[in-house]
């Protein structure tokens, strides 16, 4: 016998059915996979950074899918140039802190919409001054770093202890005084243990040109004119020449501070073999050194400064992220700012890469880290100069060094010729 329902019961049952349908629709709508908005935008990034460390931070970017390509440094520039010329280049890529003049025509400055909130005051509060020196041109910012590396004094603690030197030299005068204690010679006057790898050319010292630039900057040398149209490190005031002669004395057999010559082979190999007490190297060089000699008792100290100097000067070598002019400029710059200005991302990157930080806040946090403190704090006093082509300039400096030791020229003539050669590079770049 069919059940008879009242009108009220029918209404209640109907409302229940409608409610179930509505709930089912809502569950279906909200439970189904959402469209991945990040996948809509794809951002290509190229660099020489370790893929694991860089991807660890790049992968947190929420507004695009980031594809990172790690390229061998030996092939990086040629591959990048070819890709950009073919229109298949990345949206974001890395360049060295001295490389902006070479890449200026193909990189895009920070868009005005971002520059309005990240201007000079924010730049100065976030990064050491050297970042603006290296990546700001024509009042526009062209790049920002995740790390800043600086030239440091790397020394063999065992050789220092054997020589009775308790504390590494803090000034160049102290450095000179330590030479005789650290240097060892045989009966023929040949060096069997070098005090330091300094004074030679790139034939034996990988960072020879950088050490020479450091000494000039520490001596107050104005490397170029104000307009960056010509070099002037051989100017009549003599600061550049004095620094050049100071450098050369360490490879001059007639000098009391003689301790090196190009015939001693690669400086880093000599250091690893325990035959050189001091080298000048970057934090990025340490991994190679420690891989070759994991049990070497290595110390890290700041680069010596001029006696009586009230302001320290250190020399940087690092990478910055830039946006390709032909790429997705707005998204690229949003990505660069996201990576480089976040405290949390910076901390994550330093942990993943083991590299010294770029942000002031993280530099302060790493001041007690025995592996990073020297490199980190030196970034605060790092100073660059306008190098229109750092590879060619390094070659010019090395030629000057070799010309003096070959006896072909005295230091004054060699430095003047180097200045003329660098000026020619700058002139040709401006044409």
Secondary structure, DSSP 8 states (H G I E B T S, - for coil): ------HHHHHHHHHHHHHHHHHHHHHHHHHS----HHHHSEEEEEESS-HHHHHHHHTT-TTSEEEEEE--HHHHHHHHHHHHHHT---SEEEEETT-HHHHGGGEE---HHHHTTS-HHHHHHHB-HHHHHHHEETTEE--B-SB--B-EEEEEHHHHHHTT--S--SBHHHHHHHHHHH-EE-TTS-EEEEEES-SS-TTT-TTHHHHHHHHHHHTT---B-TTSSSB-TT-TT-HHHHHHHHHHGGG-TTSTT----GGG--HHHHHHTT-EEEEEE-HHHHHHHHHH-TT--EEEE---B-TT-SS--B-B--EEEEEETTS-HHHHHHHHHHHHH-HHHHHHHHHHH---B-BHHHHHHTTT-TTTHHHHHHGGGB-----S-HHHHHHHHHHHHHHHHTTSS-HHHHHHHHHHHHHHHHHHHH-
